[in-house]
Amino acid sequence: VQLQASGGGLVQPGGSLRLSCVASRSIFTFNVMGWYRRAQGRQRELVAQISFGSSTNYGDSVKGRFTVSRDNAKNTVYLQMNSLKPEDTAVYYCNRVPPVEVWGQGTLVTVSS
């Protein structure tokens, strides 16, 4: 099982980041994929999801700012994050929707001036 997220970092409020996640074919193919995040002291939440045919849905807190996409040939899902806010600070993970039990390490996004 592979769920390898990357692209996080430190960014100022209002800035942008693009996350990438490579998944195992068995998890990725034909499944809805999602980006989840866990902020310190809070439960993990689903922020964006995309079907195999690229239909998308977003959580209210990121709608209009984040864009999820996928490349089915590369088993890769992306999250373009714009207009970042301090409250977006979290570890971001990708997984199937609903998730498989094994999670990758995630990638840390810190939004701070």
MODELLER restraints for C-alpha pairs under 7 A, 6 or more apart:
rsr = mdl.restraints
at = mdl.atoms
rsr.add(forms.Gaussian(group=physical.xy_distance, feature=features.Distance(at['CA:1:A'], at['CA:24:A']), mean=5.74, stdev=0.5))
rsr.add(forms.Gaussian(group=physical.xy_distance, feature=features.Distance(at['CA:2:A'], at['CA:23:A']), mean=5.09, stdev=0.5))
rsr.add(forms.Gaussian(group=physical.xy_distance, feature=features.Distance(at['CA:2:A'], at['CA:24:A']), mean=4.87, stdev=0.5))
rsr.add(forms.Gaussian(group=physical.xy_distance, feature=features.Distance(at['CA:3:A'], at['CA:21:A']), mean=6.54, stdev=0.5))
rsr.add(forms.Gaussian(group=physical.xy_distance, feature=features.Distance(at['CA:3:A'], at['CA:22:A']), mean=5.84, stdev=0.5))
rsr.add(forms.Gaussian(group=physical.xy_distance, feature=features.Distance(at['CA:3:A'], at['CA:23:A']), mean=4.56, stdev=0.5))
rsr.add(forms.Gaussian(group=physical.xy_distance, feature=features.Distance(at['CA:3:A'], at['CA:24:A']), mean=6.75, stdev=0.5))
rsr.add(forms.Gaussian(group=physical.xy_distance, feature=features.Distance(at['CA:3:A'], at['CA:94:A']), mean=6.65, stdev=0.5))
rsr.add(forms.Gaussian(group=physical.xy_distance, feature=features.Distance(at['CA:3:A'], at['CA:95:A']), mean=6.82, stdev=0.5))
rsr.add(forms.Gaussian(group=physical.xy_distance, feature=features.Distance(at['CA:3:A'], at['CA:103:A']), mean=6.69, stdev=0.5))
rsr.add(forms.Gaussian(group=physical.xy_distance, feature=features.Distance(at['CA:3:A'], at['CA:104:A']), mean=4.91, stdev=0.5))
rsr.add(forms.Gaussian(group=physical.xy_distance, feature=features.Distance(at['CA:4:A'], at['CA:21:A']), mean=5.23, stdev=0.5))
rsr.add(forms.Gaussian(group=physical.xy_distance, feature=features.Distance(at['CA:4:A'], at['CA:22:A']), mean=5.25, stdev=0.5))
rsr.add(forms.Gaussian(group=physical.xy_distance, feature=features.Distance(at['CA:4:A'], at['CA:23:A']), mean=6.47, stdev=0.5))
rsr.add(forms.Gaussian(group=physical.xy_distance, feature=features.Distance(at['CA:4:A'], at['CA:104:A']), mean=5.84, stdev=0.5))
rsr.add(forms.Gaussian(group=physical.xy_distance, feature=features.Distance(at['CA:5:A'], at['CA:20:A']), mean=5.62, stdev=0.5))
rsr.add(forms.Gaussian(group=physical.xy_distance, feature=features.Distance(at['CA:5:A'], at['CA:21:A']), mean=4.13, stdev=0.5))
rsr.add(forms.Gaussian(group=physical.xy_distance, feature=features.Distance(at['CA:5:A'], at['CA:22:A']), mean=6.63, stdev=0.5))
rsr.add(forms.Gaussian(group=physical.xy_distance, feature=features.Distance(at['CA:5:A'], at['CA:93:A']), mean=6.29, stdev=0.5))
rsr.add(forms.Gaussian(group=physical.xy_distance, feature=features.Distance(at['CA:5:A'], at['CA:94:A']), mean=6.67, stdev=0.5))
rsr.add(forms.Gaussian(group=physical.xy_distance, feature=features.Distance(at['CA:5:A'], at['CA:106:A']), mean=5.32, stdev=0.5))
rsr.add(forms.Gaussian(group=physical.xy_distance, feature=features.Distance(at['CA:5:A'], at['CA:107:A']), mean=5.77, stdev=0.5))
rsr.add(forms.Gaussian(group=physical.xy_distance, feature=features.Distance(at['CA:6:A'], at['CA:19:A']), mean=5.73, stdev=0.5))
rsr.add(forms.Gaussian(group=physical.xy_distance, feature=features.Distance(at['CA:6:A'], at['CA:20:A']), mean=5.36, stdev=0.5))
rsr.add(forms.Gaussian(group=physical.xy_distance, feature=features.Distance(at['CA:6:A'], at['CA:21:A']), mean=6.28, stdev=0.5))
rsr.add(forms.Gaussian(group=physical.xy_distance, feature=features.Distance(at['CA:6:A'], at['CA:107:A']), mean=5.47, stdev=0.5))
rsr.add(forms.Gaussian(group=physical.xy_distance, feature=features.Distance(at['CA:7:A'], at['CA:18:A']), mean=6.05, stdev=0.5))
rsr.add(forms.Gaussian(group=physical.xy_distance, feature=features.Distance(at['CA:7:A'], at['CA:19:A']), mean=4.54, stdev=0.5))
rsr.add(forms.Gaussian(group=physical.xy_distance, feature=features.Distance(at['CA:7:A'], at['CA:20:A']), mean=6.19, stdev=0.5))
rsr.add(forms.Gaussian(group=physical.xy_distance, feature=features.Distance(at['CA:7:A'], at['CA:107:A']), mean=6.82, stdev=0.5))
rsr.add(forms.Gaussian(group=physical.xy_distance, feature=features.Distance(at['CA:8:A'], at['CA:19:A']), mean=6.35, stdev=0.5))
rsr.add(forms.Gaussian(group=physical.xy_distance, feature=features.Distance(at['CA:8:A'], at['CA:107:A']), mean=5.21, stdev=0.5))
rsr.add(forms.Gaussian(group=physical.xy_distance, feature=features.Distance(at['CA:8:A'], at['CA:108:A']), mean=5.15, stdev=0.5))
rsr.add(forms.Gaussian(group=physical.xy_distance, feature=features.Distance(at['CA:8:A'], at['CA:109:A']), mean=4.80, stdev=0.5))
rsr.add(forms.Gaussian(group=physical.xy_distance, feature=features.Distance(at['CA:9:A'], at['CA:108:A']), mean=6.17, stdev=0.5))
rsr.add(forms.Gaussian(group=physical.xy_distance, feature=features.Distance(at['CA:9:A'], at['CA:109:A']), mean=5.03, stdev=0.5))
rsr.add(forms.Gaussian(group=physical.xy_distance, feature=features.Distance(at['CA:9:A'], at['CA:110:A']), mean=6.07, stdev=0.5))
rsr.add(forms.Gaussian(group=physical.xy_distance, feature=features.Distance(at['CA:10:A'], at['CA:109:A']), mean=6.19, stdev=0.5))
rsr.add(forms.Gaussian(group=physical.xy_distance, feature=features.Distance(at['CA:10:A'], at['CA:110:A']), mean=4.73, stdev=0.5))
rsr.add(forms.Gaussian(group=physical.xy_distance, feature=features.Distance(at['CA:10:A'], at['CA:111:A']), mean=5.93, stdev=0.5))
rsr.add(forms.Gaussian(group=physical.xy_distance, feature=features.Distance(at['CA:11:A'], at['CA:110:A']), mean=6.28, stdev=0.5))
rsr.add(forms.Gaussian(group=physical.xy_distance, feature=features.Distance(at['CA:11:A'], at['CA:111:A']), mean=5.01, stdev=0.5))
rsr.add(forms.Gaussian(group=physical.xy_distance, feature=features.Distance(at['CA:11:A'], at['CA:112:A']), mean=6.29, stdev=0.5))
rsr.add(forms.Gaussian(group=physical.xy_distance, feature=features.Distance(at['CA:12:A'], at['CA:111:A']), mean=5.41, stdev=0.5))
rsr.add(forms.Gaussian(group=physical.xy_distance, feature=features.Distance(at['CA:12:A'], at['CA:112:A']), mean=5.03, stdev=0.5))
rsr.add(forms.Gaussian(group=physical.xy_distance, feature=features.Distance(at['CA:12:A'], at['CA:113:A']), mean=5.00, stdev=0.5))
rsr.add(forms.Gaussian(group=physical.xy_distance, feature=features.Distance(at['CA:13:A'], at['CA:83:A']), mean=6.96, stdev=0.5))
rsr.add(forms.Gaussian(group=physical.xy_distance, feature=features.Distance(at['CA:13:A'], at['CA:84:A']), mean=5.37, stdev=0.5))
rsr.add(forms.Gaussian(group=physical.xy_distance, feature=features.Distance(at['CA:13:A'], at['CA:85:A']), mean=5.09, stdev=0.5))
rsr.add(forms.Gaussian(group=physical.xy_distance, feature=features.Distance(at['CA:13:A'], at['CA:86:A']), mean=6.36, stdev=0.5))
rsr.add(forms.Gaussian(group=physical.xy_distance, feature=features.Distance(at['CA:13:A'], at['CA:111:A']), mean=5.77, stdev=0.5))
rsr.add(forms.Gaussian(group=physical.xy_distance, feature=features.Distance(at['CA:13:A'], at['CA:112:A']), mean=6.01, stdev=0.5))
rsr.add(forms.Gaussian(group=physical.xy_distance, feature=features.Distance(at['CA:13:A'], at['CA:113:A']), mean=6.52, stdev=0.5))
rsr.add(forms.Gaussian(group=physical.xy_distance, feature=features.Distance(at['CA:14:A'], at['CA:82:A']), mean=6.99, stdev=0.5))
rsr.add(forms.Gaussian(group=physical.xy_distance, feature=features.Distance(at['CA:14:A'], at['CA:83:A']), mean=4.12, stdev=0.5))
rsr.add(forms.Gaussian(group=physical.xy_distance, feature=features.Distance(at['CA:14:A'], at['CA:84:A']), mean=4.84, stdev=0.5))
rsr.add(forms.Gaussian(group=physical.xy_distance, feature=features.Distance(at['CA:14:A'], at['CA:85:A']), mean=6.40, stdev=0.5))
rsr.add(forms.Gaussian(group=physical.xy_distance, feature=features.Distance(at['CA:15:A'], at['CA:82:A']), mean=6.13, stdev=0.5))
rsr.add(forms.Gaussian(group=physical.xy_distance, feature=features.Distance(at['CA:15:A'], at['CA:83:A']), mean=5.49, stdev=0.5))
rsr.add(forms.Gaussian(group=physical.xy_distance, feature=features.Distance(at['CA:15:A'], at['CA:84:A']), mean=5.47, stdev=0.5))
rsr.add(forms.Gaussian(group=physical.xy_distance, feature=features.Distance(at['CA:16:A'], at['CA:81:A']), mean=5.38, stdev=0.5))
rsr.add(forms.Gaussian(group=physical.xy_distance, feature=features.Distance(at['CA:16:A'], at['CA:82:A']), mean=4.41, stdev=0.5))
rsr.add(forms.Gaussian(group=physical.xy_distance, feature=features.Distance(at['CA:16:A'], at['CA:83:A']), mean=6.27, stdev=0.5))
rsr.add(forms.Gaussian(group=physical.xy_distance, feature=features.Distance(at['CA:16:A'], at['CA:84:A']), mean=6.21, stdev=0.5))
rsr.add(forms.Gaussian(group=physical.xy_distance, feature=features.Distance(at['CA:17:A'], at['CA:80:A']), mean=6.15, stdev=0.5))
rsr.add(forms.Gaussian(group=physical.xy_distance, feature=features.Distance(at['CA:17:A'], at['CA:81:A']), mean=5.24, stdev=0.5))
rsr.add(forms.Gaussian(group=physical.xy_distance, feature=features.Distance(at['CA:17:A'], at['CA:82:A']), mean=6.77, stdev=0.5))
rsr.add(forms.Gaussian(group=physical.xy_distance, feature=features.Distance(at['CA:18:A'], at['CA:78:A']), mean=6.95, stdev=0.5))
rsr.add(forms.Gaussian(group=physical.xy_distance, feature=features.Distance(at['CA:18:A'], at['CA:79:A']), mean=5.60, stdev=0.5))
rsr.add(forms.Gaussian(group=physical.xy_distance, feature=features.Distance(at['CA:18:A'], at['CA:80:A']), mean=4.45, stdev=0.5))
rsr.add(forms.Gaussian(group=physical.xy_distance, feature=features.Distance(at['CA:18:A'], at['CA:81:A']), mean=5.98, stdev=0.5))
rsr.add(forms.Gaussian(group=physical.xy_distance, feature=features.Distance(at['CA:19:A'], at['CA:78:A']), mean=5.50, stdev=0.5))
rsr.add(forms.Gaussian(group=physical.xy_distance, feature=features.Distance(at['CA:19:A'], at['CA:79:A']), mean=4.98, stdev=0.5))
rsr.add(forms.Gaussian(group=physical.xy_distance, feature=features.Distance(at['CA:19:A'], at['CA:80:A']), mean=6.43, stdev=0.5))
rsr.add(forms.Gaussian(group=physical.xy_distance, feature=features.Distance(at['CA:20:A'], at['CA:76:A']), mean=6.81, stdev=0.5))
rsr.add(forms.Gaussian(group=physical.xy_distance, feature=features.Distance(at['CA:20:A'], at['CA:77:A']), mean=5.88, stdev=0.5))
rsr.add(forms.Gaussian(group=physical.xy_distance, feature=features.Distance(at['CA:20:A'], at['CA:78:A']), mean=4.52, stdev=0.5))
rsr.add(forms.Gaussian(group=physical.xy_distance, feature=features.Distance(at['CA:20:A'], at['CA:79:A']), mean=6.53, stdev=0.5))
rsr.add(forms.Gaussian(group=physical.xy_distance, feature=features.Distance(at['CA:21:A'], at['CA:76:A']), mean=5.41, stdev=0.5))
rsr.add(forms.Gaussian(group=physical.xy_distance, feature=features.Distance(at['CA:21:A'], at['CA:77:A']), mean=5.29, stdev=0.5))
rsr.add(forms.Gaussian(group=physical.xy_distance, feature=features.Distance(at['CA:21:A'], at['CA:78:A']), mean=6.35, stdev=0.5))
rsr.add(forms.Gaussian(group=physical.xy_distance, feature=features.Distance(at['CA:21:A'], at['CA:94:A']), mean=6.39, stdev=0.5))
rsr.add(forms.Gaussian(group=physical.xy_distance, feature=features.Distance(at['CA:22:A'], at['CA:75:A']), mean=5.76, stdev=0.5))
rsr.add(forms.Gaussian(group=physical.xy_distance, feature=features.Distance(at['CA:22:A'], at['CA:76:A']), mean=4.48, stdev=0.5))
rsr.add(forms.Gaussian(group=physical.xy_distance, feature=features.Distance(at['CA:22:A'], at['CA:77:A']), mean=6.70, stdev=0.5))
rsr.add(forms.Gaussian(group=physical.xy_distance, feature=features.Distance(at['CA:23:A'], at['CA:75:A']), mean=5.66, stdev=0.5))
rsr.add(forms.Gaussian(group=physical.xy_distance, feature=features.Distance(at['CA:23:A'], at['CA:76:A']), mean=6.26, stdev=0.5))
rsr.add(forms.Gaussian(group=physical.xy_distance, feature=features.Distance(at['CA:24:A'], at['CA:75:A']), mean=6.93, stdev=0.5))
rsr.add(forms.Gaussian(group=physical.xy_distance, feature=features.Distance(at['CA:25:A'], at['CA:75:A']), mean=6.24, stdev=0.5))
rsr.add(forms.Gaussian(group=physical.xy_distance, feature=features.Distance(at['CA:27:A'], at['CA:96:A']), mean=6.45, stdev=0.5))
rsr.add(forms.Gaussian(group=physical.xy_distance, feature=features.Distance(at['CA:28:A'], at['CA:75:A']), mean=5.96, stdev=0.5))
rsr.add(forms.Gaussian(group=physical.xy_distance, feature=features.Distance(at['CA:30:A'], at['CA:52:A']), mean=5.21, stdev=0.5))
rsr.add(forms.Gaussian(group=physical.xy_distance, feature=features.Distance(at['CA:31:A'], at['CA:51:A']), mean=6.42, stdev=0.5))
rsr.add(forms.Gaussian(group=physical.xy_distance, feature=features.Distance(at['CA:31:A'], at['CA:52:A']), mean=5.78, stdev=0.5))
rsr.add(forms.Gaussian(group=physical.xy_distance, feature=features.Distance(at['CA:31:A'], at['CA:96:A']), mean=6.63, stdev=0.5))
rsr.add(forms.Gaussian(group=physical.xy_distance, feature=features.Distance(at['CA:32:A'], at['CA:49:A']), mean=6.70, stdev=0.5))
rsr.add(forms.Gaussian(group=physical.xy_distance, feature=features.Distance(at['CA:32:A'], at['CA:50:A']), mean=5.53, stdev=0.5))
rsr.add(forms.Gaussian(group=physical.xy_distance, feature=features.Distance(at['CA:32:A'], at['CA:51:A']), mean=4.19, stdev=0.5))
rsr.add(forms.Gaussian(group=physical.xy_distance, feature=features.Distance(at['CA:32:A'], at['CA:52:A']), mean=5.87, stdev=0.5))
rsr.add(forms.Gaussian(group=physical.xy_distance, feature=features.Distance(at['CA:32:A'], at['CA:96:A']), mean=5.86, stdev=0.5))
rsr.add(forms.Gaussian(group=physical.xy_distance, feature=features.Distance(at['CA:32:A'], at['CA:97:A']), mean=5.40, stdev=0.5))
rsr.add(forms.Gaussian(group=physical.xy_distance, feature=features.Distance(at['CA:33:A'], at['CA:49:A']), mean=5.57, stdev=0.5))
rsr.add(forms.Gaussian(group=physical.xy_distance, feature=features.Distance(at['CA:33:A'], at['CA:50:A']), mean=5.45, stdev=0.5))
rsr.add(forms.Gaussian(group=physical.xy_distance, feature=features.Distance(at['CA:33:A'], at['CA:51:A']), mean=6.39, stdev=0.5))
rsr.add(forms.Gaussian(group=physical.xy_distance, feature=features.Distance(at['CA:33:A'], at['CA:95:A']), mean=5.86, stdev=0.5))
rsr.add(forms.Gaussian(group=physical.xy_distance, feature=features.Distance(at['CA:33:A'], at['CA:96:A']), mean=4.43, stdev=0.5))
rsr.add(forms.Gaussian(group=physical.xy_distance, feature=features.Distance(at['CA:33:A'], at['CA:97:A']), mean=5.50, stdev=0.5))
rsr.add(forms.Gaussian(group=physical.xy_distance, feature=features.Distance(at['CA:34:A'], at['CA:46:A']), mean=6.79, stdev=0.5))
rsr.add(forms.Gaussian(group=physical.xy_distance, feature=features.Distance(at['CA:34:A'], at['CA:48:A']), mean=5.55, stdev=0.5))
rsr.add(forms.Gaussian(group=physical.xy_distance, feature=features.Distance(at['CA:34:A'], at['CA:49:A']), mean=4.05, stdev=0.5))
rsr.add(forms.Gaussian(group=physical.xy_distance, feature=features.Distance(at['CA:34:A'], at['CA:50:A']), mean=6.32, stdev=0.5))
rsr.add(forms.Gaussian(group=physical.xy_distance, feature=features.Distance(at['CA:34:A'], at['CA:94:A']), mean=5.57, stdev=0.5))
rsr.add(forms.Gaussian(group=physical.xy_distance, feature=features.Distance(at['CA:34:A'], at['CA:95:A']), mean=5.52, stdev=0.5))
rsr.add(forms.Gaussian(group=physical.xy_distance, feature=features.Distance(at['CA:34:A'], at['CA:96:A']), mean=5.80, stdev=0.5))
rsr.add(forms.Gaussian(group=physical.xy_distance, feature=features.Distance(at['CA:34:A'], at['CA:97:A']), mean=5.82, stdev=0.5))
rsr.add(forms.Gaussian(group=physical.xy_distance, feature=features.Distance(at['CA:35:A'], at['CA:46:A']), mean=6.03, stdev=0.5))
rsr.add(forms.Gaussian(group=physical.xy_distance, feature=features.Distance(at['CA:35:A'], at['CA:47:A']), mean=5.83, stdev=0.5))
rsr.add(forms.Gaussian(group=physical.xy_distance, feature=features.Distance(at['CA:35:A'], at['CA:48:A']), mean=5.27, stdev=0.5))
rsr.add(forms.Gaussian(group=physical.xy_distance, feature=features.Distance(at['CA:35:A'], at['CA:49:A']), mean=6.28, stdev=0.5))
rsr.add(forms.Gaussian(group=physical.xy_distance, feature=features.Distance(at['CA:35:A'], at['CA:92:A']), mean=6.81, stdev=0.5))
rsr.add(forms.Gaussian(group=physical.xy_distance, feature=features.Distance(at['CA:35:A'], at['CA:93:A']), mean=5.69, stdev=0.5))
rsr.add(forms.Gaussian(group=physical.xy_distance, feature=features.Distance(at['CA:35:A'], at['CA:94:A']), mean=4.49, stdev=0.5))
rsr.add(forms.Gaussian(group=physical.xy_distance, feature=features.Distance(at['CA:35:A'], at['CA:95:A']), mean=6.64, stdev=0.5))
rsr.add(forms.Gaussian(group=physical.xy_distance, feature=features.Distance(at['CA:36:A'], at['CA:44:A']), mean=6.50, stdev=0.5))
rsr.add(forms.Gaussian(group=physical.xy_distance, feature=features.Distance(at['CA:36:A'], at['CA:45:A']), mean=5.34, stdev=0.5))
rsr.add(forms.Gaussian(group=physical.xy_distance, feature=features.Distance(at['CA:36:A'], at['CA:46:A']), mean=4.24, stdev=0.5))
rsr.add(forms.Gaussian(group=physical.xy_distance, feature=features.Distance(at['CA:36:A'], at['CA:47:A']), mean=5.50, stdev=0.5))
rsr.add(forms.Gaussian(group=physical.xy_distance, feature=features.Distance(at['CA:36:A'], at['CA:92:A']), mean=5.69, stdev=0.5))
rsr.add(forms.Gaussian(group=physical.xy_distance, feature=features.Distance(at['CA:36:A'], at['CA:93:A']), mean=5.10, stdev=0.5))
rsr.add(forms.Gaussian(group=physical.xy_distance, feature=features.Distance(at['CA:36:A'], at['CA:94:A']), mean=5.94, stdev=0.5))
rsr.add(forms.Gaussian(group=physical.xy_distance, feature=features.Distance(at['CA:37:A'], at['CA:44:A']), mean=5.40, stdev=0.5))
rsr.add(forms.Gaussian(group=physical.xy_distance, feature=features.Distance(at['CA:37:A'], at['CA:45:A']), mean=5.45, stdev=0.5))
rsr.add(forms.Gaussian(group=physical.xy_distance, feature=features.Distance(at['CA:37:A'], at['CA:46:A']), mean=6.54, stdev=0.5))
rsr.add(forms.Gaussian(group=physical.xy_distance, feature=features.Distance(at['CA:37:A'], at['CA:90:A']), mean=5.88, stdev=0.5))
rsr.add(forms.Gaussian(group=physical.xy_distance, feature=features.Distance(at['CA:37:A'], at['CA:91:A']), mean=5.46, stdev=0.5))
rsr.add(forms.Gaussian(group=physical.xy_distance, feature=features.Distance(at['CA:37:A'], at['CA:92:A']), mean=4.30, stdev=0.5))
rsr.add(forms.Gaussian(group=physical.xy_distance, feature=features.Distance(at['CA:37:A'], at['CA:93:A']), mean=5.94, stdev=0.5))
rsr.add(forms.Gaussian(group=physical.xy_distance, feature=features.Distance(at['CA:38:A'], at['CA:44:A']), mean=4.24, stdev=0.5))
rsr.add(forms.Gaussian(group=physical.xy_distance, feature=features.Distance(at['CA:38:A'], at['CA:45:A']), mean=6.38, stdev=0.5))
rsr.add(forms.Gaussian(group=physical.xy_distance, feature=features.Distance(at['CA:38:A'], at['CA:90:A']), mean=5.28, stdev=0.5))
rsr.add(forms.Gaussian(group=physical.xy_distance, feature=features.Distance(at['CA:38:A'], at['CA:91:A']), mean=5.37, stdev=0.5))
rsr.add(forms.Gaussian(group=physical.xy_distance, feature=features.Distance(at['CA:38:A'], at['CA:92:A']), mean=6.62, stdev=0.5))
rsr.add(forms.Gaussian(group=physical.xy_distance, feature=features.Distance(at['CA:39:A'], at['CA:89:A']), mean=6.38, stdev=0.5))
rsr.add(forms.Gaussian(group=physical.xy_distance, feature=features.Distance(at['CA:39:A'], at['CA:90:A']), mean=4.18, stdev=0.5))
rsr.add(forms.Gaussian(group=physical.xy_distance, feature=features.Distance(at['CA:39:A'], at['CA:91:A']), mean=6.43, stdev=0.5))
rsr.add(forms.Gaussian(group=physical.xy_distance, feature=features.Distance(at['CA:40:A'], at['CA:90:A']), mean=6.84, stdev=0.5))
rsr.add(forms.Gaussian(group=physical.xy_distance, feature=features.Distance(at['CA:47:A'], at['CA:58:A']), mean=5.67, stdev=0.5))
rsr.add(forms.Gaussian(group=physical.xy_distance, feature=features.Distance(at['CA:47:A'], at['CA:59:A']), mean=4.80, stdev=0.5))
rsr.add(forms.Gaussian(group=physical.xy_distance, feature=features.Distance(at['CA:47:A'], at['CA:62:A']), mean=6.83, stdev=0.5))
rsr.add(forms.Gaussian(group=physical.xy_distance, feature=features.Distance(at['CA:48:A'], at['CA:57:A']), mean=5.72, stdev=0.5))
rsr.add(forms.Gaussian(group=physical.xy_distance, feature=features.Distance(at['CA:48:A'], at['CA:58:A']), mean=4.37, stdev=0.5))
rsr.add(forms.Gaussian(group=physical.xy_distance, feature=features.Distance(at['CA:48:A'], at['CA:59:A']), mean=6.16, stdev=0.5))
rsr.add(forms.Gaussian(group=physical.xy_distance, feature=features.Distance(at['CA:48:A'], at['CA:68:A']), mean=6.49, stdev=0.5))
rsr.add(forms.Gaussian(group=physical.xy_distance, feature=features.Distance(at['CA:49:A'], at['CA:56:A']), mean=5.60, stdev=0.5))
rsr.add(forms.Gaussian(group=physical.xy_distance, feature=features.Distance(at['CA:49:A'], at['CA:57:A']), mean=5.37, stdev=0.5))
rsr.add(forms.Gaussian(group=physical.xy_distance, feature=features.Distance(at['CA:49:A'], at['CA:58:A']), mean=6.52, stdev=0.5))
rsr.add(forms.Gaussian(group=physical.xy_distance, feature=features.Distance(at['CA:49:A'], at['CA:68:A']), mean=6.87, stdev=0.5))
rsr.add(forms.Gaussian(group=physical.xy_distance, feature=features.Distance(at['CA:50:A'], at['CA:56:A']), mean=4.42, stdev=0.5))
rsr.add(forms.Gaussian(group=physical.xy_distance, feature=features.Distance(at['CA:50:A'], at['CA:57:A']), mean=6.63, stdev=0.5))
rsr.add(forms.Gaussian(group=physical.xy_distance, feature=features.Distance(at['CA:50:A'], at['CA:68:A']), mean=6.68, stdev=0.5))
rsr.add(forms.Gaussian(group=physical.xy_distance, feature=features.Distance(at['CA:50:A'], at['CA:69:A']), mean=6.86, stdev=0.5))
rsr.add(forms.Gaussian(group=physical.xy_distance, feature=features.Distance(at['CA:54:A'], at['CA:69:A']), mean=6.93, stdev=0.5))
rsr.add(forms.Gaussian(group=physical.xy_distance, feature=features.Distance(at['CA:65:A'], at['CA:81:A']), mean=6.16, stdev=0.5))
rsr.add(forms.Gaussian(group=physical.xy_distance, feature=features.Distance(at['CA:65:A'], at['CA:82:A']), mean=5.16, stdev=0.5))
rsr.add(forms.Gaussian(group=physical.xy_distance, feature=features.Distance(at['CA:65:A'], at['CA:83:A']), mean=6.07, stdev=0.5))
rsr.add(forms.Gaussian(group=physical.xy_distance, feature=features.Distance(at['CA:66:A'], at['CA:79:A']), mean=6.71, stdev=0.5))
rsr.add(forms.Gaussian(group=physical.xy_distance, feature=features.Distance(at['CA:66:A'], at['CA:80:A']), mean=5.52, stdev=0.5))
rsr.add(forms.Gaussian(group=physical.xy_distance, feature=features.Distance(at['CA:66:A'], at['CA:81:A']), mean=4.49, stdev=0.5))
rsr.add(forms.Gaussian(group=physical.xy_distance, feature=features.Distance(at['CA:66:A'], at['CA:82:A']), mean=6.02, stdev=0.5))
rsr.add(forms.Gaussian(group=physical.xy_distance, feature=features.Distance(at['CA:67:A'], at['CA:79:A']), mean=5.68, stdev=0.5))
rsr.add(forms.Gaussian(group=physical.xy_distance, feature=features.Distance(at['CA:67:A'], at['CA:80:A']), mean=5.04, stdev=0.5))
rsr.add(forms.Gaussian(group=physical.xy_distance, feature=features.Distance(at['CA:67:A'], at['CA:81:A']), mean=6.59, stdev=0.5))
rsr.add(forms.Gaussian(group=physical.xy_distance, feature=features.Distance(at['CA:68:A'], at['CA:78:A']), mean=5.61, stdev=0.5))
rsr.add(forms.Gaussian(group=physical.xy_distance, feature=features.Distance(at['CA:68:A'], at['CA:79:A']), mean=4.58, stdev=0.5))
rsr.add(forms.Gaussian(group=physical.xy_distance, feature=features.Distance(at['CA:68:A'], at['CA:80:A']), mean=6.36, stdev=0.5))
rsr.add(forms.Gaussian(group=physical.xy_distance, feature=features.Distance(at['CA:69:A'], at['CA:77:A']), mean=5.81, stdev=0.5))
rsr.add(forms.Gaussian(group=physical.xy_distance, feature=features.Distance(at['CA:69:A'], at['CA:78:A']), mean=5.18, stdev=0.5))
rsr.add(forms.Gaussian(group=physical.xy_distance, feature=features.Distance(at['CA:69:A'], at['CA:79:A']), mean=6.56, stdev=0.5))
rsr.add(forms.Gaussian(group=physical.xy_distance, feature=features.Distance(at['CA:70:A'], at['CA:76:A']), mean=5.70, stdev=0.5))
rsr.add(forms.Gaussian(group=physical.xy_distance, feature=features.Distance(at['CA:70:A'], at['CA:77:A']), mean=4.17, stdev=0.5))
rsr.add(forms.Gaussian(group=physical.xy_distance, feature=features.Distance(at['CA:70:A'], at['CA:78:A']), mean=5.86, stdev=0.5))
rsr.add(forms.Gaussian(group=physical.xy_distance, feature=features.Distance(at['CA:71:A'], at['CA:77:A']), mean=6.34, stdev=0.5))
rsr.add(forms.Gaussian(group=physical.xy_distance, feature=features.Distance(at['CA:84:A'], at['CA:111:A']), mean=6.75, stdev=0.5))
rsr.add(forms.Gaussian(group=physical.xy_distance, feature=features.Distance(at['CA:85:A'], at['CA:111:A']), mean=6.12, stdev=0.5))
rsr.add(forms.Gaussian(group=physical.xy_distance, feature=features.Distance(at['CA:86:A'], at['CA:111:A']), mean=4.71, stdev=0.5))
rsr.add(forms.Gaussian(group=physical.xy_distance, feature=features.Distance(at['CA:86:A'], at['CA:112:A']), mean=5.85, stdev=0.5))
rsr.add(forms.Gaussian(group=physical.xy_distance, feature=features.Distance(at['CA:88:A'], at['CA:111:A']), mean=6.70, stdev=0.5))
rsr.add(forms.Gaussian(group=physical.xy_distance, feature=features.Distance(at['CA:89:A'], at['CA:109:A']), mean=5.37, stdev=0.5))
rsr.add(forms.Gaussian(group=physical.xy_distance, feature=features.Distance(at['CA:89:A'], at['CA:110:A']), mean=4.63, stdev=0.5))
rsr.add(forms.Gaussian(group=physical.xy_distance, feature=features.Distance(at['CA:89:A'], at['CA:111:A']), mean=5.44, stdev=0.5))
rsr.add(forms.Gaussian(group=physical.xy_distance, feature=features.Distance(at['CA:90:A'], at['CA:108:A']), mean=5.98, stdev=0.5))
rsr.add(forms.Gaussian(group=physical.xy_distance, feature=features.Distance(at['CA:90:A'], at['CA:109:A']), mean=5.54, stdev=0.5))
rsr.add(forms.Gaussian(group=physical.xy_distance, feature=features.Distance(at['CA:90:A'], at['CA:110:A']), mean=6.68, stdev=0.5))
rsr.add(forms.Gaussian(group=physical.xy_distance, feature=features.Distance(at['CA:91:A'], at['CA:106:A']), mean=5.87, stdev=0.5))
rsr.add(forms.Gaussian(group=physical.xy_distance, feature=features.Distance(at['CA:91:A'], at['CA:107:A']), mean=5.37, stdev=0.5))
rsr.add(forms.Gaussian(group=physical.xy_distance, feature=features.Distance(at['CA:91:A'], at['CA:108:A']), mean=4.28, stdev=0.5))
rsr.add(forms.Gaussian(group=physical.xy_distance, feature=features.Distance(at['CA:91:A'], at['CA:109:A']), mean=6.03, stdev=0.5))
rsr.add(forms.Gaussian(group=physical.xy_distance, feature=features.Distance(at['CA:92:A'], at['CA:106:A']), mean=5.23, stdev=0.5))
rsr.add(forms.Gaussian(group=physical.xy_distance, feature=features.Distance(at['CA:92:A'], at['CA:107:A']), mean=5.25, stdev=0.5))
rsr.add(forms.Gaussian(group=physical.xy_distance, feature=features.Distance(at['CA:92:A'], at['CA:108:A']), mean=6.19, stdev=0.5))
rsr.add(forms.Gaussian(group=physical.xy_distance, feature=features.Distance(at['CA:93:A'], at['CA:104:A']), mean=6.86, stdev=0.5))
rsr.add(forms.Gaussian(group=physical.xy_distance, feature=features.Distance(at['CA:93:A'], at['CA:106:A']), mean=4.47, stdev=0.5))
rsr.add(forms.Gaussian(group=physical.xy_distance, feature=features.Distance(at['CA:93:A'], at['CA:107:A']), mean=6.65, stdev=0.5))
